[in-house]
Amino acid sequence: MTAGAAVTAAAFLDEAHVECASAIARWTRDHLLQREEPRADEEARREARALVGELGSAGWFSAIARQDLRTLSLVRDAVAAASPLADAVLALQALGGTPIVLAGSARQRDEWLAPIVGGRAMAAFAMTEPDAGSDVAAMHTAARRDGADWVLDGEKHLISNAGLADVYVVFAVTSPGEGSRGISAFLVPADARGLAFAGAQTMAAAHPLGRLRFDGCRVGGDALLGEVNRGFTLGMTTLDRLRPTVGAAACGMAARALDEAIARAATRRQFGRPLGDLQIIREKLGRMATELQASRLLVYYAAWLKDRGADRITVEAAMAKSYATEAAQRIIDDAVQIMGGAGVLLGNPVERLYRAVRALRIYEGATEVQRLIVGAALLKDGAEV
């Protein structure tokens, strides 16, 4: 699965990336592929906590500190193919760690970055609210100064690792009425007074998710991450960088589904012959493989651009994320169809992927928003992007 990524993206990879692809492929086979999927939220939370330690101690979060997007993409590609929950853990460490890399003070880096990268601290990214999803500027959670401290009030929901994380990157309004220009970011430890886990929100796929409540949550002045009123820019820059890795996770899920579909088509007999002899099955497999190849080229091109020093990859990241996640949904759906009744049985790999892939088309910027970004760039800069 990851070897396929390295072959497809060879033009965008260095030798070290190819070696990483082989190493993560071996590790996922040995440590992830045979793990049972948790059935209940509490079980998923325990498993996520175990996974963060295992991934961290194995060194698979190290690319976060280096901001090596190609390595991070290769790791997510392989991990997502073996365990969507493990990929979610990896994604949240990146979402929590990247803002610290980009804007953290020396003290914040010393306190939080090394534990996050080492898997000793679990991170979360708290931006979404009941009335502020894609429209981030509509958030209501507010932070006000009180002497040397900051006091936060408000609510966040659909927060991955809510109630489980050791530290949250929290976005809050610091200049009301200024829209996106009045939002700041804060590092809030889980034990901060006034921060409460307000309940789990259960997804179809195993994934720790929930609500947070800030009720006079007091943090020190050194909790501010970056500059006052620059939180929106920090958040968008973080998402910009990490969107190609979401596409990589989608590729990993799609690759696993394609592998399962090929194996089924080669071994399942229908009407006295292998399923794969049917032209309609061959057409499906051909289309699935083509879309996977195209997705990986978009993903690793965007990551390569950033790794070689591009200031921003907004359009390339939007294309990679939107195309790869939509294609993965189609590929996995086709795999379910090829599997037939077995494909909808609980515990079948493609059934698990079918539940897991859906969220990728929404989180870190819904497909429709990504296409708006591309369209706006076309209108601003002309036909060439």
Secondary structure, 3 states (H helix, E strand, C coil): CHHHHHHHCHHHCCHHHHHHHHHHHHHHHHHCCCCCCCCCHHHHHHHHHHHHHHHHHCCCCHHHHHCCHHHHHHHHHHHHHHCHHHHHHHHHHHHHHHHHHHHCCHHHHHHHHHHHHHCCCCEEEECCECCECCCHHHCCCEEEEECCEEEEEEEEEEEECCCCCCEEEEEEECCCCCHHHHEEEEEEECCCCCEEEEEECCCCCCCCEEEEEEEEEEECHHHEECCCCCHHHHHHHHHHHHHHHHHHHHHHHHHHHHHHHHHHHHHCEECCEEHHHCHHHHHHHHHHHHHHHHHHHHHHHHHHHHHCCCCCCHHHHHHHHHHHHHHHHHHHHHHHHHHHHHHHCCCCHHHHHHHHHHHHHCCCCCHHHHHHHHHHHHHHHCCCC
